[in-house]
Amino acid sequence: MFNEQEKEAFYKIIHTRRDVRTFLTDPIPPETIMNLLDAAHHGPSVGFMQPWNFILITKEEIKARLAWAADKERRALAIHYEDGRQDQFLSLKVEGIKQAPLTICVTCDPTRGGSHVLGRNSIPETDILSTACAIQNMWLSACAEGLAMGWVSFYKKADVRDILSIPPHIEPVALLSVGYTEHYPSKPILEAANWEKRRSLTHLIFHESWGTA
Ligand SMILES: Cc1cc2nc3c(=O)[nH]c(=O)nc-3n(C[C@H](O)[C@H](O)[C@H](O)COP(=O)(O)O)c2cc1C
C-alpha cells in the first residue's frame, strides 16, 4: 500500500515531531492552517462522533489573556514540588502563547451525536480520547509542514471558558500554540532539561498478562 520511501517519511515525522515553546512571529499561510485542521478532522473518533471544534486565536489581546491563565496555573502548580525541583519546575518554559502567531483551542462536545453514541456508552471519556487523536494528527501535520506546535494544558478550564466564551458543557481540551521556529528541538525539552527521560520500551511490554516480561 505504501512504498519504502513513503513509510520512511511517515516514521521520520513520528520521530521528528516535538513539543515546541519558542516561536517566530511570522504569519502562517491560511491554506497551511487548513491542512492542519483537515488532518485533525480526519482523526478517528468513537462512534464517528467527531466531537471537536477548533477556535483560531490570533488577536494579541486574547492571547495575552490565555497566557495570563497559563502563567497563573504554572505558578499555582509549583507547590507540588519541593526545594530544587520547584526551582527547576519554575525555570521550565511551559508555553509560548504570546510569541506564537496562532493559538488553536481544541474543544470536545460530549453531547455531539446524542446520548447513545456507538461505543461511548461504556467509556464516556472516549470523547476526550477521540479529541486527543485529532490533536495528534494536527501535531504530526504541523511537523510535516515545517511548523512548530506546543500543547498547553496549564490552565483552569473555567478561565479558558470565560476568555473564549465557551459554553459550560463544552470541554476545552487543549491550547495549541502554532508557528514557525528557529529552535526545533531534536529531543524532548523535558529530556534536555534532565526532568524526565524516555523509558525503555522493552520494559513496558508484557506478554499474555500484566507484569509478565
Ligand atoms: C496532554 C498533553 C498535555 C501537555 N501539556 C503541556 C503543557 O502544558 N506545557 C508544556 O510545556 N508541555 C505540555 N505537553 C508536552 C509534553 O511535555 C511533551 O509532549 C513531552 O515532554 C514529550 O516531548 P515531545 O512532545 O517533544 O516528544 C503536553 C503534552 C500532552 C500530550
The ligand as a MOL file (V3000), in Angstrom:
LIG
                    3D

  0  0  0     0  0            999 V3000
M  V30 BEGIN CTAB
M  V30 COUNTS 31 33 0 0 0
M  V30 BEGIN ATOM
M  V30 1 C -1.9490 16.0040 27.0440 0
M  V30 2 C -0.6660 16.7770 26.9720 0
M  V30 3 C -0.5470 17.9630 27.6830 0
M  V30 4 C 0.6450 18.6990 27.6360 0
M  V30 5 N 0.7300 19.8870 28.3130 0
M  V30 6 C 1.8630 20.6130 28.2500 0
M  V30 7 C 1.9530 21.8950 28.8770 0
M  V30 8 O 1.0140 22.4040 29.4760 0
M  V30 9 N 3.1130 22.5670 28.7980 0
M  V30 10 C 4.1930 22.0460 28.1640 0
M  V30 11 O 5.2390 22.7060 28.1400 0
M  V30 12 N 4.1340 20.8630 27.5090 0
M  V30 13 C 2.9970 20.1470 27.5450 0
M  V30 14 N 2.9230 18.9430 26.8790 0
M  V30 15 C 4.0720 18.4710 26.0900 0
M  V30 16 C 4.8590 17.3790 26.8050 0
M  V30 17 O 5.6360 17.9290 27.8420 0
M  V30 18 C 5.7500 16.6940 25.7470 0
M  V30 19 O 4.9110 16.0730 24.8140 0
M  V30 20 C 6.6750 15.6440 26.3600 0
M  V30 21 O 7.6160 16.2630 27.2060 0
M  V30 22 C 7.4300 14.8430 25.2930 0
M  V30 23 O 8.1050 15.7120 24.3970 0
M  V30 24 P 7.8220 15.6900 22.8310 0
M  V30 25 O 6.3670 16.0010 22.6240 0
M  V30 26 O 8.7350 16.7410 22.2630 0
M  V30 27 O 8.1470 14.3130 22.3390 0
M  V30 28 C 1.7460 18.2070 26.8920 0
M  V30 29 C 1.6080 17.0150 26.1680 0
M  V30 30 C 0.4250 16.3110 26.2000 0
M  V30 31 C 0.2970 15.0400 25.3940 0
M  V30 END ATOM
M  V30 BEGIN BOND
M  V30 1 1 1 2
M  V30 2 1 2 3
M  V30 3 2 2 30
M  V30 4 2 3 4
M  V30 5 1 4 5
M  V30 6 1 4 28
M  V30 7 2 5 6
M  V30 8 1 6 7
M  V30 9 1 6 13
M  V30 10 2 7 8
M  V30 11 1 7 9
M  V30 12 1 9 10
M  V30 13 2 10 11
M  V30 14 1 10 12
M  V30 15 2 12 13
M  V30 16 1 13 14
M  V30 17 1 14 15
M  V30 18 1 14 28
M  V30 19 1 15 16
M  V30 20 1 16 17
M  V30 21 1 16 18
M  V30 22 1 18 19
M  V30 23 1 18 20
M  V30 24 1 20 21
M  V30 25 1 20 22
M  V30 26 1 22 23
M  V30 27 1 23 24
M  V30 28 2 24 25
M  V30 29 1 24 26
M  V30 30 1 24 27
M  V30 31 2 28 29
M  V30 32 1 29 30
M  V30 33 1 30 31
M  V30 END BOND
M  V30 END CTAB
M  END
